[in-house]
Amino acid sequence: MTSSTVKCASCNLVINEVLAFITNKIDVMDEESLVRICLSAFKMEEVEKSKNLLFDSITTDIRKIMRKKKSERKTQRDLEDIITVLKSLDPESISIFVAKDLHRLPPVLFDHLDCSALLKDITLLKAQMESIKTRTSLLNSYIIWKLSCTLTDMTR
């Protein structure tokens, strides 16, 4: 690895707050919110170091894009690259990223969440519950009908 970092060779743990935060929130947050929080919580140099660390520690077909201009847009695109790579890899094939300084991890507040996505998920869950209720009701009706047929046949 070309990045200087603390790594436990026997347990595959790597200390990096940026990657620890992203890997822990990638499944529960949308990408836009995740990038926005990281932009406000981590320095440009930290994000760049994290991207280098990630690409140095994996084998992937995704090309590592090195951007020269130092700007918030560069940092945003680096974060998007990190998220893209992490989503494309098998979680078992990458190191476990941990944070040494937990206080440096940004909180995820209600205003960071995509409420429309949450409402969409709730609506989908409601529809699935109604479908389950309908199927259960139909199954119960069928069981009662089948039992009544069986009882009728037995009394003949």
Secondary structure, 3 states (H helix, E strand, C coil): CCCCCCEECCCCEEECHHHHHHHHHCCCCCHHHHHHHHHHHCCHHHHHHHHHHHHHHCCCCCCCCCCCCCCHHHHHHHHHHHHHHHHHCCHHHCCEEECCCHHHCCCCCHHHCCHHHHHHHHHHHHHHHHHHHHHHHHHHHHHHHHHHHHHHHHHC
